[in-house]
Amino acid sequence: LKLLKTKNFWICGFDKSSNKDFTKHNWEGNHVLLFGSEGYGLKYQTTKNTDYLLKININQQIESLNISNSAAIVIHHINHLRKNY
């Protein structure tokens, strides 16, 4: 992650405890997307090295999404935005 930061990448971790909705983030530029394991989330050392900690807003009755669903939602959103830049 430290090497990617030197190459002008923003490190974005996804965690349900974050206060920032991923749809409000500026997705211009290069980004690395980090998704934690189901149930445990991101490890502390990984979280410590992120530039942004983001969340996917979901129904309060659902505890979390699995990683494939989370990645699909985020990548679809970014792809949609980049078509409009």
Residue pairs with C-beta under 8 A, 6 or more apart in sequence:
1 11
1 32
1 46
1 49
1 50
2 49
4 11
4 32
5 11
5 51
7 30
8 29
8 30
9 30
9 31
9 32
10 29
10 30
10 31
10 32
10 51
10 52
11 31
11 32
11 34
11 49
11 50
11 51
11 52
12 22
12 25
12 31
12 32
12 33
12 34
12 50
12 51
12 52
12 53
12 54
13 34
13 36
13 42
13 46
13 47
13 50
13 52
13 53
13 54
14 22
14 33
14 34
14 35
14 36
14 42
14 53
14 54
14 55
14 56
14 70
14 74
15 36
15 41
15 42
15 47
15 53
15 54
15 55
16 41
16 55
16 56
16 63
16 64
17 41
17 55
18 53
18 54
18 55
19 55
20 52
20 53
20 54
20 55
21 54
21 55
21 56
21 57
22 54
22 55
22 56
22 74
22 77
23 57
23 77
25 52
25 54
27 77
27 78
27 81
27 82
28 85
31 78
33 71
33 74
33 75
34 42
34 46
34 50
35 42
35 67
35 70
35 71
36 42
36 43
36 46
36 67
37 67
38 64
38 66
38 67
39 64
42 50
47 53
56 65
56 70
56 73
56 74
58 64
58 65
65 73
